Amino acid sequence: MKVFNEKADKLLGSNFIKNMIGSGVRISGKVGEPVIAERTGPSEENIDAAVLTLRFFIQDNEASFRRLSCPYASLPLSKDLKESFLHNRKVLNDFLDQYPGIRIEIDGEIPTNREILYVFVYGGLAHATPDKKKVYDSWRVNSIMFALLQNEFTLIIYSILQVVAYTKNLNEKAMAELSGAAR
């Protein structure tokens, strides 16, 4: 719980969060000229830094939500805290399995939030898993589609961070309960 909260503090105080205000995509063009898509919001550097820490919450070998479920299940915590954690984790998983706000059809399919997250994290930004890298590279071919997907990716990160912030609060309550029980 402590490591989770340390990583949460790092992300919640990051430039990524500060630069989410005004995030979006501006598409413009003139007749006879190429259409231009310009993403606003967090810079590439802000996104890279956020992804580096975000991995702790989504990879099972780190202080992830899945690994955090073990202490919540096994420690002598109140029923309310245990249920709140499980509900919060379900909200996150339900969100990741939904379609994004803007539905971009790619080869006849619309990727879910989880697919967008994993393609960006494991295909281009933090890793180069072959199947995800292939998809990531195919998305980059169309600059307008890529700008829209990249914007959705930043919105997905932002949504995950809202769940991280809530979980951090639950962890603080849990650690307070545990220290009170130890007395």
C-alpha positions in Angstrom: 0.0 0.0 0.0 2.8 2.3 0.8 4.6 1.8 -2.5 1.3 2.2 -4.3 0.7 5.6 -2.5 4.3 6.8 -3.2 3.8 6.1 -7.0 0.3 7.7 -6.8 1.7 10.9 -5.3 4.4 11.0 -8.0 1.8 10.8 -10.8 -0.9 13.0 -9.2 1.7 15.8 -8.8 3.1 15.4 -12.3 3.2 17.8 -15.2 1.0 15.3 -17.1 -1.9 16.2 -14.7 -1.2 19.9 -14.8 -1.2 19.9 -18.7 -4.5 18.0 -19.1 -6.4 21.3 -18.9 -7.3 22.2 -22.5 -6.4 18.7 -23.8 -7.9 17.8 -27.1 -7.4 17.6 -30.9 -7.7 20.5 -33.3 -8.3 19.4 -36.9 -8.0 22.0 -39.6 -7.5 22.3 -43.3 -8.0 24.2 -46.5 -9.4 23.1 -49.8 -6.7 21.5 -51.9 -4.3 21.2 -48.9 -3.7 18.3 -46.5 -5.8 18.2 -43.3 -3.8 18.8 -40.2 -4.4 17.3 -36.7 -2.8 19.0 -33.7 -3.1 17.4 -30.3 -3.0 19.7 -27.3 -2.5 18.9 -23.7 0.4 16.9 -22.1 3.6 17.0 -24.1 5.3 13.8 -25.4 7.7 14.1 -22.5 4.8 14.5 -20.0 3.2 11.4 -21.4 6.4 9.3 -21.4 7.0 10.3 -17.7 3.4 9.4 -16.8 3.6 6.0 -18.6 6.8 5.1 -16.8 5.1 5.4 -13.4 1.7 4.3 -14.6 3.2 0.9 -15.4 3.4 0.3 -11.6 -0.4 0.2 -11.5 -1.1 -2.0 -14.5 1.7 -4.6 -14.4 1.3 -7.5 -12.1 4.9 -7.6 -11.1 4.7 -4.1 -9.5 2.4 -2.4 -7.0 -0.6 -3.0 -9.3 -4.3 -3.0 -8.5 -4.2 -6.8 -8.9 -1.4 -7.2 -6.4 -3.0 -4.8 -4.0 -6.1 -7.0 -3.9 -4.2 -9.6 -1.8 -3.6 -7.3 1.2 -7.2 -6.1 1.0 -8.4 -9.7 1.0 -6.1 -11.0 3.7 -5.5 -8.2 6.2 -7.9 -7.5 9.1 -9.6 -4.5 7.5 -13.1 -3.2 7.9 -15.7 -4.7 5.5 -16.4 -1.2 4.1 -12.8 -0.7 3.1 -12.6 -4.2 1.5 -15.8 -3.6 -0.4 -14.7 -0.1 -1.5 -11.5 -1.4 -2.8 -13.2 -4.2 -4.8 -15.8 -1.8 -6.1 -13.1 0.7 -7.2 -11.1 -2.0 -8.9 -14.3 -3.2 -10.7 -15.0 0.4 -11.8 -11.5 0.6 -13.3 -11.8 -2.7 -15.1 -15.3 -1.8 -16.4 -14.0 1.5 -17.7 -11.1 -0.2 -19.5 -13.4 -2.6 -21.2 -15.6 0.2 -22.5 -15.2 1.9 -25.8 -13.7 5.4 -25.7 -15.6 8.6 -26.0 -14.7 9.0 -29.7 -15.2 5.8 -31.5 -12.5 5.3 -34.1 -13.1 2.3 -36.3 -9.9 0.6 -37.4 -10.0 -2.3 -39.8 -13.7 -2.7 -39.0 -13.3 -2.8 -35.2 -13.4 -0.1 -32.5 -10.7 -0.6 -29.9 -11.6 -0.5 -26.2 -10.0 1.7 -23.7 -7.9 -1.2 -22.5 -6.7 -2.0 -26.1 -5.7 1.6 -26.6 -3.9 1.7 -23.3 -2.0 -1.5 -24.0 -1.1 -0.6 -27.6 0.4 2.7 -26.5 2.1 1.4 -23.4 3.3 -2.0 -24.7 3.6 -1.2 -28.4 5.2 2.2 -28.5 6.0 4.0 -25.3 7.3 1.6 -22.6 7.8 -1.7 -24.5 7.9 -3.0 -28.0 5.8 -6.2 -27.7 5.7 -7.4 -31.3 1.9 -7.7 -31.7 1.3 -4.4 -29.9 4.1 -2.7 -31.8 2.6 -3.7 -35.1 -0.7 -2.2 -34.2 0.9 1.0 -32.8 2.9 1.4 -36.0 -0.2 0.9 -38.2 -2.0 3.6 -36.1 0.8 6.0 -36.7 0.4 5.9 -40.5 -2.7 8.1 -40.4 -1.8 11.3 -38.5 -5.4 12.4 -37.9 -6.4 9.0 -36.5 -3.2 8.8 -34.5 -3.8 12.3 -32.9 -7.3 11.2 -31.9 -6.1 7.9 -30.5 -3.3 9.6 -28.7 -5.7 12.1 -27.2 -8.0 9.2 -26.1 -4.9 7.6 -24.5 -4.2 10.7 -22.4 -7.9 10.7 -21.3 -7.6 7.0 -20.4 -4.5 7.8 -18.3 -6.3 10.6 -16.6 -9.3 8.4 -15.8 -7.0 5.7 -14.4 -5.4 8.4 -12.2 -8.8 9.3 -10.8 -9.1 5.7 -9.6 -5.5 5.7 -8.4 -6.3 8.8 -6.3 -9.3 7.2 -4.8 -7.3 4.0 -4.1 -4.6 6.0 -2.4 -7.2 7.5 -0.1 -8.5 3.9 0.7 -4.9 2.8 1.3 -4.4 5.7 3.8 -7.6 4.6 5.7 -6.5 1.0 5.6 -3.0 1.8 7.0 -4.6 3.9 9.7 -6.9 1.0 10.6 -4.0 -1.4 10.7 -1.9 0.9 12.9 -4.8 1.3 15.2 -5.3 -2.4 15.4 -1.6 -2.9 16.2 -1.8 -0.8 19.4 
